[in-house]
Amino acid sequence: MKTVDGKWVLECIDPSDPRRIKSIDELRDYIESVGFLPFFNVGIEGFSLEGLTSADCWWTGNISEDPWMWREVIAREGEIAYGKLFRGKAGFISKKWFPIFAAYRRDGYDFDSRYEDGLASRKQKKIIDILSEYDMLPLYELKKLAGFGKGGDTNFEGAITELQMQTYVVIKGFRRRKSKKNEEYGWPVADFMLSEKLFGTEHVRSAYSLKPGEAKEMILNHLLKLYPDADIRTAEKIVG
């Protein structure tokens, strides 16, 4: 999206363009085909869900056509990783490509080793420790259990975003809060899960034999093969 006269404007594809993604099934197939895809525009034309869908389909509330709702379904299904995976922004990574991103972003570290070497913060460790005890947790419960909020730690958003960028945490779905009468209210919030619990430890770490530079080169080469006209500096920023 871009800002025009102080308002957010979608940068979508023409409805008649044959590249347009029209359904969640087409989106699943596309992600599996290309390997990874940002949610909103990140600087390469066509390399985002925004850039491959029609503007009149967004925020309609109709799951058959609304890309905003598709992200909830795909995250919940757990066959494709979803989270803040590109420059701190949302996007998708296929199960096949996730280990390559883990090899690059983690530099060969599982989280405990990263923390022991002083490369992760105490705030991040508290989040990981809590998520290790549960299959998944909604944002508001995770914040509370990890000691963030009133009288506790600050910058939960920064810590959880960094953990997603490093591929340790993914979003497994969305849910709304429930009142004492068990009635849902408010906007849906993310459910967080450790990526090893989503795809399995063996799979997530299956490319650890790659050096970070080798994994990064694989990702960049793949992206530039898909979008040969892309600016290399922009591509590097997207990859992270």
C-alpha positions as CSV (number, residue, x, y, z in Angstrom):
1,M,0.0,0.0,0.0
2,K,1.0,3.6,-0.5
3,T,-0.1,6.9,1.1
4,V,-2.0,9.4,-1.1
5,D,-3.3,12.6,0.5
6,G,-2.9,11.0,3.9
7,K,-4.9,7.9,3.0
8,W,-3.8,4.3,2.4
9,V,-4.3,3.2,-1.1
10,L,-3.9,-0.4,-2.4
11,E,-1.5,-1.0,-5.3
12,C,-3.4,-3.9,-6.9
13,I,-3.5,-5.6,-10.3
14,D,-6.0,-4.8,-13.0
15,P,-9.0,-7.2,-12.7
16,S,-8.6,-8.4,-16.2
17,D,-4.9,-9.2,-15.8
18,P,-4.4,-13.0,-16.3
19,R,-1.9,-13.0,-13.4
20,R,-4.6,-12.1,-11.0
21,I,-5.2,-14.4,-8.1
22,K,-9.0,-14.8,-7.6
23,S,-9.4,-17.5,-4.9
24,I,-7.7,-18.9,-1.9
25,D,-7.1,-22.2,-3.8
26,E,-5.2,-20.2,-6.4
27,L,-3.2,-18.4,-3.7
28,R,-2.2,-21.7,-2.1
29,D,-1.1,-23.1,-5.5
30,Y,0.8,-19.8,-6.2
31,I,2.7,-19.8,-2.9
32,E,3.7,-23.5,-3.3
33,S,4.9,-22.6,-6.8
34,V,7.0,-19.5,-6.1
35,G,8.0,-20.5,-2.5
36,F,7.4,-17.2,-0.7
37,L,5.2,-14.1,-1.0
38,P,4.9,-10.9,1.0
39,F,1.3,-9.8,1.9
40,F,1.6,-6.1,0.9
41,N,3.8,-4.4,-1.6
42,V,7.4,-4.4,-0.6
43,G,9.0,-2.7,-3.6
44,I,8.9,-5.3,-6.4
45,E,6.0,-5.0,-8.8
46,G,3.8,-8.1,-8.6
47,F,5.7,-9.7,-5.7
48,S,3.0,-9.5,-3.1
49,L,-0.6,-10.7,-2.6
50,E,-1.7,-7.1,-2.8
51,G,0.0,-6.8,-6.2
52,L,-1.7,-9.9,-7.6
53,T,-5.3,-9.2,-6.5
54,S,-8.1,-6.8,-7.4
55,A,-8.7,-3.8,-5.2
56,D,-12.5,-4.3,-5.2
57,C,-12.1,-7.7,-3.5
58,W,-10.4,-6.4,-0.3
59,W,-12.3,-6.1,3.0
60,T,-15.6,-7.3,1.5
61,G,-16.0,-9.9,4.3
62,N,-16.6,-12.5,1.6
63,I,-14.2,-15.3,2.2
64,S,-14.5,-16.5,-1.4
65,E,-12.8,-13.3,-2.7
66,D,-11.3,-11.3,0.1
67,P,-7.5,-11.6,0.4
68,W,-7.6,-10.1,4.0
69,M,-9.6,-13.2,5.1
70,W,-7.5,-15.7,3.1
71,R,-4.5,-15.0,5.4
72,E,-6.6,-16.2,8.4
73,V,-7.5,-19.5,6.7
74,I,-4.0,-20.2,5.4
75,A,-2.4,-19.5,8.8
76,R,-5.0,-21.7,10.5
77,E,-4.4,-24.6,8.1
78,G,-0.7,-24.8,9.0
79,E,0.6,-26.0,5.7
80,I,2.2,-22.7,4.8
81,A,4.0,-20.4,7.2
82,Y,2.5,-17.0,7.8
83,G,3.8,-14.1,9.9
84,K,6.0,-11.0,9.8
85,L,8.6,-12.6,7.6
86,F,9.7,-9.9,5.2
87,R,11.3,-6.6,6.5
88,G,9.1,-7.0,9.6
89,K,6.0,-7.1,7.4
90,A,3.5,-10.0,6.9
91,G,3.9,-12.7,4.3
92,F,3.9,-16.4,3.4
93,I,6.7,-19.0,3.1
94,S,6.0,-22.5,1.8
95,K,6.9,-25.5,3.9
96,K,9.5,-26.4,1.3
97,W,11.3,-23.1,1.5
98,F,11.0,-22.5,5.2
99,P,14.2,-24.4,6.2
100,I,16.2,-22.3,3.7
101,F,15.0,-19.1,5.4
102,A,15.7,-20.7,8.8
103,A,19.2,-21.5,7.7
104,Y,19.8,-18.0,6.6
105,R,18.0,-16.0,9.3
106,R,19.1,-18.2,12.3
107,D,22.7,-18.5,11.3
108,G,22.7,-22.1,12.5
109,Y,21.4,-21.3,16.0
110,D,18.4,-22.9,17.7
111,F,17.0,-20.3,20.1
112,D,18.6,-21.5,23.3
113,S,22.0,-21.4,21.8
114,R,21.4,-18.0,20.4
115,Y,20.4,-16.8,23.8
116,E,23.4,-18.4,25.5
117,D,25.7,-16.6,23.1
118,G,24.2,-13.3,24.0
119,L,22.5,-12.9,20.6
120,A,18.9,-12.8,21.9
121,S,17.3,-10.6,24.4
122,R,15.7,-11.6,27.8
123,K,12.3,-10.4,26.4
124,Q,12.6,-12.7,23.5
125,K,13.5,-15.6,25.7
126,K,10.5,-15.1,27.9
127,I,8.3,-15.3,24.8
128,I,10.0,-18.5,23.6
129,D,9.8,-20.1,27.0
130,I,6.0,-19.4,27.3
131,L,5.3,-20.6,23.7
132,S,7.3,-23.8,24.5
133,E,4.7,-24.7,27.1
134,Y,1.7,-24.3,24.8
135,D,0.6,-25.4,21.4
136,M,-0.3,-21.8,20.6
137,L,-1.4,-18.6,22.3
138,P,-3.3,-15.5,21.3
139,L,-1.4,-12.2,21.5
140,Y,-3.1,-10.9,24.6
141,E,-2.5,-14.1,26.6
142,L,1.1,-14.4,25.4
143,K,1.8,-10.8,26.4
144,K,0.4,-11.4,29.9
145,L,2.1,-14.7,30.5
146,A,5.5,-13.4,29.3
147,G,5.3,-10.4,31.6
148,F,4.6,-7.6,29.2
149,G,2.2,-4.7,29.7
150,K,1.3,-2.7,32.8
151,G,4.1,-2.9,35.4
152,G,6.1,-5.3,33.2
153,D,8.2,-5.3,30.1
154,T,7.7,-3.1,27.1
155,N,8.0,-3.4,23.4
156,F,6.3,-6.8,23.0
157,E,5.7,-5.9,19.3
158,G,9.4,-5.4,18.6
159,A,10.3,-8.7,20.3
160,I,7.7,-10.8,18.7
161,T,8.4,-9.3,15.2
162,E,12.1,-10.1,15.5
163,L,11.3,-13.7,16.5
164,Q,9.1,-14.1,13.4
165,M,11.8,-12.6,11.2
166,Q,14.3,-15.1,12.6
167,T,11.8,-17.9,11.8
168,Y,11.4,-19.0,15.5
169,V,7.7,-17.9,15.7
170,V,4.9,-18.0,13.2
171,I,1.2,-16.9,13.3
172,K,-1.0,-20.0,13.4
173,G,-4.4,-18.3,13.1
174,F,-6.5,-15.5,14.4
175,R,-9.2,-15.3,17.1
176,R,-11.4,-12.7,18.8
177,R,-11.7,-12.2,22.5
178,K,-14.7,-13.7,24.4
179,S,-16.8,-12.0,27.0
180,K,-17.9,-13.6,30.3
181,K,-21.0,-14.6,28.3
182,N,-18.8,-16.4,25.9
183,E,-19.6,-13.9,23.1
184,E,-16.9,-12.8,20.7
185,Y,-16.0,-9.2,20.5
186,G,-13.3,-6.9,19.0
187,W,-10.9,-7.4,16.1
188,P,-9.3,-10.8,15.5
189,V,-5.8,-11.1,17.1
190,A,-3.0,-13.4,16.1
191,D,-2.4,-16.8,17.6
192,F,1.4,-17.4,17.9
193,M,3.2,-20.7,17.7
194,L,6.8,-21.9,17.6
195,S,7.7,-22.9,14.0
196,E,9.2,-26.2,15.2
197,K,5.7,-27.1,16.5
198,L,4.1,-26.1,13.2
199,F,6.4,-28.0,10.8
200,G,8.4,-30.2,13.2
201,T,11.9,-29.7,14.5
202,E,13.6,-32.0,12.0
203,H,12.1,-30.3,9.0
204,V,12.6,-26.7,10.2
205,R,16.3,-27.4,10.9
206,S,16.9,-29.6,7.8
207,A,18.9,-27.0,6.0
208,Y,21.2,-26.1,8.9
209,S,24.1,-27.6,7.0
210,L,23.9,-24.6,4.6
211,K,26.0,-21.5,5.6
212,P,23.9,-18.4,6.0
213,G,25.4,-16.8,2.9
214,E,24.6,-19.9,0.8
215,A,21.0,-19.9,2.0
216,K,20.7,-16.2,1.3
217,E,22.1,-16.7,-2.2
218,M,19.6,-19.5,-2.9
219,I,16.7,-17.2,-1.8
220,L,17.9,-14.2,-3.8
221,N,18.7,-16.2,-6.9
222,H,15.2,-17.7,-6.8
223,L,13.6,-14.3,-6.3
224,L,15.6,-12.7,-9.1
225,K,14.7,-15.6,-11.4
226,L,11.1,-14.9,-10.8
227,Y,11.5,-11.2,-11.1
228,P,14.5,-10.6,-13.3
229,D,13.9,-6.8,-13.6
230,A,13.9,-6.4,-9.8
231,D,16.4,-4.1,-8.2
232,I,19.0,-6.2,-6.4
233,R,19.2,-3.8,-3.4
234,T,15.4,-4.0,-3.0
235,A,15.5,-7.8,-3.3
236,E,18.2,-8.0,-0.6
237,K,16.1,-5.8,1.8
238,I,13.1,-8.0,1.3
239,V,15.0,-11.2,1.9
240,G,16.3,-9.6,5.1
